[in-house]
């Protein structure tokens, strides 16, 4: 293991639970950005794809409406079977 990774591993062992959670969230976000950048690079030259700009804020998260009974998606699956 490289000295940088050993130093990072040692630092992670000394983190509090809250600091570890925030660090994990940061690492996951960093990986997602890297994956998205790779996807953008691969799709950029393909005419069938139009990608939003990287600065696009995305869409807000919407909570599903609370209803009674079986959700429509489950009803459709049940009807298809």
Buried (B, 14 or more C-beta within 10 A) or exposed (E): EEEEEEEEEEEEEEEEEEEEEEBEEEEEEEEEEEEEEEEBEEEEEEEEEEEEEEEEEEEEEEEEEEEEEEEEEEEEEEEEE
